[in-house]
Amino acid sequence: MSDNYRRDSDVGARLTYFIMGATVGAVVALLFAPKSGRELREDLADATRKGVDRARETGSQLSSRAGEYYDAAAERAGELASSAREVVSARGERFSAAIEAGKQAYREEKRRTESSALTEETPAIESGQQP
């Protein structure tokens, strides 16, 4: 997605530079053209209007494209956040299960140890020996 964004960004920048260059070229051509003051002012006003119209059109196109990129990025970010939540939840469940299994193993071993200690003490008490 970033490669497409870079290419589109480069195209937008190139288009902007082209329009700016064309406008400057048109103004310079008009200034050096042998025309009367009134004709020159009218030509400059026409060129300015056309440049402003082109800039607005380009701006609206870039704005709509930026909106599309924003929507796509927001959707992708939502998907990534959702999948991250799922992964964390799954790992958390496994971790909780491992802790619970460890606790259960501890309880069983403790019970086994206590019961074996009791069985070892019972014969000594029955025979009358001191522990």
C-alpha positions as protocol buffer text, in pm:
chain_id: "A"
residue {
  index: 1
  type: MET
  ca { x: 0 y: 0 z: 0 }
}
residue {
  index: 2
  type: SER
  ca { x: 287 y: 239 z: 77 }
}
residue {
  index: 3
  type: ASP
  ca { x: 435 y: 186 z: -272 }
}
residue {
  index: 4
  type: ASN
  ca { x: 104 y: 288 z: -431 }
}
residue {
  index: 5
  type: TYR
  ca { x: 86 y: 587 z: -201 }
}
residue {
  index: 6
  type: ARG
  ca { x: 439 y: 694 z: -297 }
}
residue {
  index: 7
  type: ARG
  ca { x: 365 y: 656 z: -668 }
}
residue {
  index: 8
  type: ASP
  ca { x: 42 y: 852 z: -637 }
}
residue {
  index: 9
  type: SER
  ca { x: 217 y: 1114 z: -425 }
}
residue {
  index: 10
  type: ASP
  ca { x: 491 y: 1146 z: -688 }
}
residue {
  index: 11
  type: VAL
  ca { x: 230 y: 1180 z: -963 }
}
residue {
  index: 12
  type: GLY
  ca { x: 49 y: 1449 z: -763 }
}
residue {
  index: 13
  type: ALA
  ca { x: 372 y: 1637 z: -700 }
}
residue {
  index: 14
  type: ARG
  ca { x: 475 y: 1615 z: -1065 }
}
residue {
  index: 15
  type: LEU
  ca { x: 132 y: 1733 z: -1178 }
}
residue {
  index: 16
  type: THR
  ca { x: 152 y: 2027 z: -938 }
}
residue {
  index: 17
  type: TYR
  ca { x: 499 y: 2123 z: -1061 }
}
residue {
  index: 18
  type: PHE
  ca { x: 383 y: 2094 z: -1422 }
}
residue {
  index: 19
  type: ILE
  ca { x: 85 y: 2323 z: -1360 }
}
residue {
  index: 20
  type: MET
  ca { x: 303 y: 2574 z: -1177 }
}
residue {
  index: 21
  type: GLY
  ca { x: 559 y: 2568 z: -1458 }
}
residue {
  index: 22
  type: ALA
  ca { x: 290 y: 2607 z: -1723 }
}
residue {
  index: 23
  type: THR
  ca { x: 144 y: 2904 z: -1537 }
}
residue {
  index: 24
  type: VAL
  ca { x: 480 y: 3075 z: -1496 }
}
residue {
  index: 25
  type: GLY
  ca { x: 559 y: 3006 z: -1862 }
}
residue {
  index: 26
  type: ALA
  ca { x: 227 y: 3152 z: -1972 }
}
residue {
  index: 27
  type: VAL
  ca { x: 280 y: 3466 z: -1764 }
}
residue {
  index: 28
  type: VAL
  ca { x: 633 y: 3514 z: -1900 }
}
residue {
  index: 29
  type: ALA
  ca { x: 508 y: 3460 z: -2257 }
}
residue {
  index: 30
  type: LEU
  ca { x: 235 y: 3716 z: -2206 }
}
residue {
  index: 31
  type: LEU
  ca { x: 474 y: 3971 z: -2060 }
}
residue {
  index: 32
  type: PHE
  ca { x: 705 y: 3949 z: -2359 }
}
residue {
  index: 33
  type: ALA
  ca { x: 430 y: 3941 z: -2621 }
}
residue {
  index: 34
  type: PRO
  ca { x: 384 y: 4264 z: -2815 }
}
residue {
  index: 35
  type: LYS
  ca { x: 37 y: 4361 z: -2693 }
}
residue {
  index: 36
  type: SER
  ca { x: -129 y: 4668 z: -2557 }
}
residue {
  index: 37
  type: GLY
  ca { x: -171 y: 4714 z: -2182 }
}
residue {
  index: 38
  type: ARG
  ca { x: -542 y: 4634 z: -2187 }
}
residue {
  index: 39
  type: GLU
  ca { x: -494 y: 4315 z: -2394 }
}
residue {
  index: 40
  type: LEU
  ca { x: -208 y: 4209 z: -2170 }
}
residue {
  index: 41
  type: ARG
  ca { x: -415 y: 4262 z: -1853 }
}
residue {
  index: 42
  type: GLU
  ca { x: -705 y: 4064 z: -2002 }
}
residue {
  index: 43
  type: ASP
  ca { x: -472 y: 3782 z: -2103 }
}
residue {
  index: 44
  type: LEU
  ca { x: -316 y: 3781 z: -1755 }
}
residue {
  index: 45
  type: ALA
  ca { x: -661 y: 3772 z: -1594 }
}
residue {
  index: 46
  type: ASP
  ca { x: -765 y: 3481 z: -1823 }
}
residue {
  index: 47
  type: ALA
  ca { x: -445 y: 3291 z: -1750 }
}
residue {
  index: 48
  type: THR
  ca { x: -490 y: 3353 z: -1377 }
}
residue {
  index: 49
  type: ARG
  ca { x: -852 y: 3232 z: -1387 }
}
residue {
  index: 50
  type: LYS
  ca { x: -750 y: 2920 z: -1577 }
}
residue {
  index: 51
  type: GLY
  ca { x: -466 y: 2854 z: -1332 }
}
residue {
  index: 52
  type: VAL
  ca { x: -696 y: 2896 z: -1033 }
}
residue {
  index: 53
  type: ASP
  ca { x: -954 y: 2664 z: -1193 }
}
residue {
  index: 54
  type: ARG
  ca { x: -687 y: 2401 z: -1260 }
}
residue {
  index: 55
  type: ALA
  ca { x: -554 y: 2436 z: -905 }
}
residue {
  index: 56
  type: ARG
  ca { x: -905 y: 2390 z: -762 }
}
residue {
  index: 57
  type: GLU
  ca { x: -965 y: 2086 z: -980 }
}
residue {
  index: 58
  type: THR
  ca { x: -632 y: 1933 z: -884 }
}
residue {
  index: 59
  type: GLY
  ca { x: -696 y: 2015 z: -519 }
}
residue {
  index: 60
  type: SER
  ca { x: -1036 y: 1847 z: -524 }
}
residue {
  index: 61
  type: GLN
  ca { x: -889 y: 1540 z: -693 }
}
residue {
  index: 62
  type: LEU
  ca { x: -608 y: 1519 z: -439 }
}
residue {
  index: 63
  type: SER
  ca { x: -855 y: 1574 z: -157 }
}
residue {
  index: 64
  type: SER
  ca { x: -1079 y: 1290 z: -273 }
}
residue {
  index: 65
  type: ARG
  ca { x: -778 y: 1064 z: -320 }
}
residue {
  index: 66
  type: ALA
  ca { x: -652 y: 1153 z: 29 }
}
residue {
  index: 67
  type: GLY
  ca { x: -996 y: 1069 z: 167 }
}
residue {
  index: 68
  type: GLU
  ca { x: -981 y: 730 z: -4 }
}
residue {
  index: 69
  type: TYR
  ca { x: -636 y: 665 z: 142 }
}
residue {
  index: 70
  type: TYR
  ca { x: -755 y: 770 z: 486 }
}
residue {
  index: 71
  type: ASP
  ca { x: -1057 y: 538 z: 466 }
}
residue {
  index: 72
  type: ALA
  ca { x: -841 y: 247 z: 349 }
}
residue {
  index: 73
  type: ALA
  ca { x: -583 y: 312 z: 620 }
}
residue {
  index: 74
  type: ALA
  ca { x: -851 y: 340 z: 889 }
}
residue {
  index: 75
  type: GLU
  ca { x: -1008 y: 13 z: 776 }
}
residue {
  index: 76
  type: ARG
  ca { x: -671 y: -163 z: 771 }
}
residue {
  index: 77
  type: ALA
  ca { x: -582 y: -25 z: 1115 }
}
residue {
  index: 78
  type: GLY
  ca { x: -913 y: -155 z: 1248 }
}
residue {
  index: 79
  type: GLU
  ca { x: -842 y: -498 z: 1102 }
}
residue {
  index: 80
  type: LEU
  ca { x: -492 y: -503 z: 1253 }
}
residue {
  index: 81
  type: ALA
  ca { x: -622 y: -394 z: 1593 }
}
residue {
  index: 82
  type: SER
  ca { x: -889 y: -664 z: 1583 }
}
residue {
  index: 83
  type: SER
  ca { x: -641 y: -937 z: 1490 }
}
residue {
  index: 84
  type: ALA
  ca { x: -399 y: -813 z: 1758 }
}
residue {
  index: 85
  type: ARG
  ca { x: -678 y: -832 z: 2018 }
}
residue {
  index: 86
  type: GLU
  ca { x: -757 y: -1187 z: 1908 }
}
residue {
  index: 87
  type: VAL
  ca { x: -391 y: -1294 z: 1931 }
}
residue {
  index: 88
  type: VAL
  ca { x: -349 y: -1135 z: 2274 }
}
residue {
  index: 89
  type: SER
  ca { x: -670 y: -1295 z: 2393 }
}
residue {
  index: 90
  type: ALA
  ca { x: -565 y: -1640 z: 2266 }
}
residue {
  index: 91
  type: ARG
  ca { x: -222 y: -1610 z: 2426 }
}
residue {
  index: 92
  type: GLY
  ca { x: -377 y: -1484 z: 2747 }
}
residue {
  index: 93
  type: GLU
  ca { x: -608 y: -1785 z: 2757 }
}
residue {
  index: 94
  type: ARG
  ca { x: -314 y: -2021 z: 2698 }
}
residue {
  index: 95
  type: PHE
  ca { x: -112 y: -1845 z: 2966 }
}
residue {
  index: 96
  type: SER
  ca { x: -402 y: -1868 z: 3212 }
}
residue {
  index: 97
  type: ALA
  ca { x: -445 y: -2236 z: 3129 }
}
residue {
  index: 98
  type: ALA
  ca { x: -72 y: -2296 z: 3185 }
}
residue {
  index: 99
  type: ILE
  ca { x: -85 y: -2118 z: 3521 }
}
residue {
  index: 100
  type: GLU
  ca { x: -391 y: -2318 z: 3625 }
}
residue {
  index: 101
  type: ALA
  ca { x: -222 y: -2642 z: 3517 }
}
residue {
  index: 102
  type: GLY
  ca { x: 84 y: -2546 z: 3723 }
}
residue {
  index: 103
  type: LYS
  ca { x: -132 y: -2475 z: 4027 }
}
residue {
  index: 104
  type: GLN
  ca { x: -312 y: -2808 z: 3987 }
}
residue {
  index: 105
  type: ALA
  ca { x: 20 y: -2995 z: 3954 }
}
residue {
  index: 106
  type: TYR
  ca { x: 146 y: -2819 z: 4268 }
}
residue {
  index: 107
  type: ARG
  ca { x: -167 y: -2915 z: 4463 }
}
residue {
  index: 108
  type: GLU
  ca { x: -142 y: -3278 z: 4350 }
}
residue {
  index: 109
  type: GLU
  ca { x: 227 y: -3299 z: 4436 }
}
residue {
  index: 110
  type: LYS
  ca { x: 165 y: -3137 z: 4773 }
}
residue {
  index: 111
  type: ARG
  ca { x: -115 y: -3385 z: 4843 }
}
residue {
  index: 112
  type: ARG
  ca { x: 106 y: -3675 z: 4735 }
}
residue {
  index: 113
  type: THR
  ca { x: 395 y: -3553 z: 4949 }
}
residue {
  index: 114
  type: GLU
  ca { x: 173 y: -3505 z: 5254 }
}
residue {
  index: 115
  type: SER
  ca { x: 12 y: -3847 z: 5211 }
}
residue {
  index: 116
  type: SER
  ca { x: 350 y: -4018 z: 5173 }
}
residue {
  index: 117
  type: ALA
  ca { x: 478 y: -3837 z: 5482 }
}
residue {
  index: 118
  type: LEU
  ca { x: 175 y: -3961 z: 5677 }
}
residue {
  index: 119
  type: THR
  ca { x: 224 y: -4321 z: 5560 }
}
residue {
  index: 120
  type: GLU
  ca { x: 589 y: -4311 z: 5663 }
}
residue {
  index: 121
  type: GLU
  ca { x: 507 y: -4178 z: 6012 }
}
residue {
  index: 122
  type: THR
  ca { x: 227 y: -4429 z: 6077 }
}
residue {
  index: 123
  type: PRO
  ca { x: 446 y: -4741 z: 6104 }
}
residue {
  index: 124
  type: ALA
  ca { x: 688 y: -4564 z: 6337 }
}
residue {
  index: 125
  type: ILE
  ca { x: 407 y: -4460 z: 6572 }
}
residue {
  index: 126
  type: GLU
  ca { x: 247 y: -4806 z: 6567 }
}
residue {
  index: 127
  type: SER
  ca { x: 572 y: -4977 z: 6664 }
}
residue {
  index: 128
  type: GLY
  ca { x: 614 y: -4736 z: 6955 }
}
residue {
  index: 129
  type: GLN
  ca { x: 923 y: -4566 z: 6825 }
}
residue {
  index: 130
  type: GLN
  ca { x: 983 y: -4198 z: 6852 }
}
residue {
  index: 131
  type: PRO
  ca { x: 979 y: -4012 z: 6523 }
}
